[in-house]
Amino acid sequence: MVRTQIYLTEHQRDELASIAKSAGKKQSELIREAIDRLIDQAGSIHRELVLRESAGIWKDRKDLPDFKSIRAEWDRN
């Protein structure tokens, strides 16, 4: 792990201490869990955005094979 210093408001520090005490965890552990959730959420949003932007990009291409017939042939085998 890498040691990192952060600044919290007094309210954030007090609430974090209270949550840590009730959960039986260290404040640093709660902060790492929150950061992991933020990273997961940001990754999901990014993936969804990329998929939405790429949807239909091949729909008007004429140089591609007929995938329906290729798929039908595979399904027969």
Contacts in CASP RR format, 6 or more apart in sequence:
PFRMAT RR
TARGET T0000
AUTHOR 0000-0000-0000
METHOD contacts of the structure
MODEL  1
MVRTQIYLTEHQRDELASIAKSAGKKQSELIREAIDRLIDQAGSIHRELV
LRESAGIWKDRKDLPDFKSIRAEWDRN
6 31 0 8 1.000
8 16 0 8 1.000
16 27 0 8 1.000
16 30 0 8 1.000
16 31 0 8 1.000
17 27 0 8 1.000
19 30 0 8 1.000
20 26 0 8 1.000
20 27 0 8 1.000
20 29 0 8 1.000
20 30 0 8 1.000
23 30 0 8 1.000
58 64 0 8 1.000
END
